Amino acid sequence: MFKSRIFALGIAASAGAAVVTATVALGGGSAPATAPATLPAVGSESGQRTIEDGGTGPYKAIAVSDSSIPTHTIYRPGDLTAFGERTKLPILAWGNGACANSSTEHEKYLSEIASHGFLVVAVGPVQAGGGRGGRGMPGRGGGMGSGTTSAQLLDAINWAIAQDKNPDSRYHNKIDTSKIGVFGHSCGGLQAIEVSSDPRISTTIVVDSGILNGGPGGAPAGGAPAPGVRGGALAGMPPLTKDYLTKFHAPVFYLLGGDADIAHDNGMDDFKHIDKNPAFVANKGVGHGGTFAQAHGGDWAMASAAWFEWQLKGDPEAAKLFTGDTPGLGKKDGWTVDKKYIP
């Protein structure tokens, strides 16, 4: 599946060095996001699990913890011998719904995407028995209720780049550090938007999310269903305004659950405001929870994997779902789509 390759829109971020400095606006201000000056120690893996049957892609995936980044969970092909000079793993950094410190509720979706040949680094440590929540590292989110931070997506990217350059790492020369995607659900989708200005990022998927139409402290939406901190937002929820949409520099895909999705209006308004940047929006009436709980992540995984196959691997078959007068995804039952600056 998806074996031939074309260039994706000609908009690619570059991350050729192990040490990269990128300035991004976090929490409304500018903050440097700098990869470590020295390569991290090679971590030991633990807690390995196979989600369902490892996914439908050509590379059966696993979920695993790595001691060199204990704040995250790695979803990756179980057999890394298939990757090297000819075939490399693009990097995907994931933020969870509710800005939670666990990816368990999205594990079928993330495992399925990893099975198509991606290194997915998800915020939140591996949970014993697949439980939600858990303790994070100081300054990087604690249990589910304390929230996580957008910077943890950049931690994931920096870690993966450093691992590729480390000759002692299991990932050495197996990662395509020039192909990097960020994505997230609900509150995690806002975290993905916040870091998308990083010049290394090649594409973004915003899942069941969008910047609050009322701005920071506005009506709860985009993954903030109940009052909390920051004027009604969840802990870890970035206080973004629509001005942030001008910071996109690479193709973005909004994946929304139709009118029943609490984030639908915000996401559609984001799409309307995006200008001079390739953007695609797709709706299917499944609500805010998407299809994460379905086998292999359901249609959300299908659409997301295809977008990444196109954007990060140049796959022409995957591109057909998003291009043309009537994109292939719009021909599927129950889907409505729109696009701008995409052929």
N, C-alpha and C positions, 0 to 999 in steps of 0.2 A: 504493500500500500504506500502511495505517495513516494515513488522511487525516483522519478525524474526531477530535474531541478531547473528553476529559472530565477532571475534576480527579482527581489520583492520591492517594487516601487522605487528602487534606487536610493532609498533612505536608510542608511545603516550607521550605527554608532560604532566607534572604534575603541577597543580596549586591548591594545597590543602589549602593554607593559604590565608587569606584576604590580607595580606601584603606580596608582593613578590618583590624581587629586581632582575632585569634582565639587564645585560649589553649588549647592541646591538650597532652595528656600524651604525651611522646615519650621512649621508653627508660625508662619507669617514673617520670619526673619531669615537672614542668610546664615548658613552654618556650613563649615567645611566638612566634606565627607572624604576622608583620606584613607586609602588602603594602607595596611601595616608597612612600616619601613623595612621590616625584616620578615622573612617567610615564617609562617606559623609552624609549630611542631606538628608532625603528622599525628593525627588522632587515631585512636582505636575505636572500632565500631562495636555497637551493642544493641540489644533490643530488636534485632532484625525480625521483620514480619512480612508476610506476603498478604496483600489486600485482595480479597476474592481469589481470583486465579492469576493475579499478576498483570491483568489488563489484556486488551485485544490487539495491541500493537505487536510489532515484530520482536520486541525485546521485553521479556517478562520482568516486571518491576518489583522492587522491594521497598519497604520503608525502614529506615535505620537511623540510629543516633550515632553521631561522631563526636568524640570527646574534644576535638579542636573547635567545635562550635556547638556546645551543649544547649544553647538557647533555641536551637532550630531542629527540625526533622528533615532528613534527606529522603526524597523519593527518587529512585534512579533505577536504570536497568540493573538486574542482579549480576549479569555477566558483563564485566567491563572489558573483556578481551576483544570484543567486537569493535572497540573504539581506539583510534590512534590517528596516524597522519591522514588517512583517507576519509575516515568517518569520525566526526567529533560531536560532542554533546553541547548544544546551546544551553545557556544559563537562564533559569526561570526563578524569580523570587516572588513568594506568595504571602499575602496578608489575609488574615482570617476575618470572617464575619464577626461583628460585635467587637472587633479589635481584640479578640480572645487570644489567650496564650496557648492555644492548642489547635492543631489542624485536623483533629480526629473527625469532626463533622464533615470534612471535605476530602477525606482520605481516598474514597473510591474515585473521585474526580481527579485528584492529584496523581494517584497511582496510574490511572488510565493514560493521562498525558505523558507521564514518565515512560510508559511502555512504548511510546512512539519515538523514543530516542532523545529524551531531554533530561537534564539534571535539574530537578525541582528542589529548591531550598525553601522550606516553609517555616514561617515564624511559629515558635512554640516547640518545647522539647517533646520527645517521644513519651507517650503516656503509657504506663504499665496497664496492660489489659485493654488498651484503647480508650481509656477514660479521658474526659475533657478537663481542662484547667491545668494545674501544675504550677510549680514555682519557677520563676525566671531568674536571671542574673540581676544583681543590683543595677538600677538605672536602665534596665532593658525590659521592664514589664515583669509582673509577678504572676499571681494566679489569674484566673479568667476575669474576675471582677476588677482588677487593678489596671487592666489595659496594657497594650503594647505600644510601640512607637514606630513611626514611619522609618526611622533610621535603621531599624532591624532589617528592612529590605535591602538597604545598602550594605549592612553587615554581611548579609547572605552573598551579595555580589562580590564584595571584597574578598571574602573567604574563598569563593570558588576560583577567582582569578589567581589568588595566591597558591591554591592547591595545584592548579594547572602548571605553575612555574616551578613548583617544588619537586626536584628529581626523586625525592623519597616518598612522594604522595602516590596513592593508588590512582589518582586522577591526572598524573603528570602527562602532559601532551595529549590528553583525551578530551579537553574542553575547548569549545570555540569561544574564546573570550571577546570576540568581536560581535557576537550575536547574543544579546541579552534582552529578556523580556521581564516586565513586572506586571503583576496582576493581583487582584484581591476581590473578596466578596463583601458587599455592604460597607461597613466601616473600614474594612481592609482595602476596599476599592478606592476609598478616599486616600488611604495611605499610599496606594500605588500612584494616584494622580499627583500627590505631593512630591514624590521623588522622580517623576517622569521628566523633569527638567535636566536631570543628570545626563550629560552628553554621551555617556556610554550606552544608554538604553536605546534599544532598537525598535521596541514596540511596547504597547500597554493594552491590557484588557481590563475593563472596568465592569465587574459583574454585579448586577442588581444594586447599583449605586449611582450616585451623582452628587455634585456639590449642592448643599442646601440652598433652596431658592431665597430663603430669608437671610443667608449669610451666617456667619458664626453666631451661635446662640438662637438661631431661627427655629422654626417648627421642626420637631424631630422627624427625620427621614434619613434615607441612605444608610440604614442600619442603626438608627437611634430610636427605638420604639418606646423607650421609657425615660423619664427624667433622670438625670444623673449629675455629672459635673459639666463644667463649661457651658452653662446656660441651657441645659437640656440634652447635651451630647454625652456620648459614652466616654469613659476614660480612654485616652489614646486617640480619640477622634480628632483629626486635624481641623483646625478652625479656618477652612478655606473659603475664599470668595471666588466668584466667577472669573476674576482676573487671572486666576491660576490657569485657566484654559488656554491663555496666550503662551504659556510656557511649553506646551506640547511641541516637540520638534520631530516626532516620528509617528508613524501610523497608530491610531487608537481604535479599539473595538469596544463599543458599549453593548453588553449582553444583558437584556432586561426581561423581567417576567410578566410583561403586559400590564394592563390597568390594575390588576390585583396586587402588583408589586408596589410596596410602600415607597420605593425609590424611583418608580417609573417616571413621574413628572420631573423630578430633578435630573435624571439621566437624559431624558428627551430634551430638556432645556439646555443641558450641557452640549448636546449634539448640535442644537440650533446655534449656540454661541461660538462653536469652534469655527475658526476661519483660517484659510490658507494652510490647512494641515489635513492630510488624509484621515478620514474618519468613516466608520461603519457602525450602524446601529441595527440590532436585531431584537425583535420581541417575540416571545411565545407565552401564552397565557397560563403560566405555571405558578405565578406568585413570587414572593420575595425569597422563598426557600430554594428556588431553582429546581434542578434535578439531581442535586448532590447525593441524595439518599438512594437513587435508582442504581440498578446494576451498572457498573463501570461508569458511574457519574452521569448516565443518560445523555440527553441532547446537549447539556451544557459542556460536557467533556468532548463530545463529537465536534461541536462548533469551535471550542477553544483550541483543541488539538489541531484542527484544520487551519485555523488562523496562524498558529505558531509554525506549522509546517510550511505555510506560504511565506510568512514574513521572515522567518529565521533559517529556513532551508531552501526557499525558492521553489517549492513544489507546485507545478502547474495544475495538477489535478485538484489540489486543495484550493488553489486560487479561484477556481471556477465557482466555488461557493460564494465568493465575495465580489466578483467582477462581472462585467457585461450589463446589457440593458436590463435584464432580469437575472440577478445573481442566483446561483443554484440554491442557496439557503432559502431564498424567498419562494422557491418553487416547492419546498417541502411543506407538508400539511401543518397548518397552524402557525406558520411563521410569517411575520411582516418585517421588511427590511428597508433601509435607506442608506445612502452613502454620499460622500462628497470628496472630490479630488482623488477618486479611485476610478480606474478605467472600466 
